[in-house]
Amino acid sequence: MTTQAMVEREGTVLLGWLRLLGWTVEMERDGSGWIGLAKRSDVVGGELCIGGSATSQRELVSKLFNPAVRGLALQAA
């Protein structure tokens, strides 16, 4: 497996985990880069939103994944 294929697979796995954890993820191309938004309902009926932009789709998924998981950990504490 090439390095590029491994990076793409990792991005797909992280995106899958976000969705399994209840996040709705929207991503689209913006010129030469990517923009995205991850949303999830919180325990009090509000909505958590995380937005970001990056030069690659994989980088964007990582930028959305890290704060999303951190936010869930804080909610659980």
Number of C-alpha atoms within 10 A of each C-alpha: 5 6 8 9 10 11 13 13 13 15 19 15 13 17 20 13 14 22 15 10 13 13 21 15 19 11 16 12 14 12 8 8 13 19 19 20 18 21 19 19 13 13 8 6 8 9 10 14 16 17 16 16 20 18 14 13 20 18 17 21 27 17 17 23 20 12 13 20 14 10 13 13 10 8 10 6 5
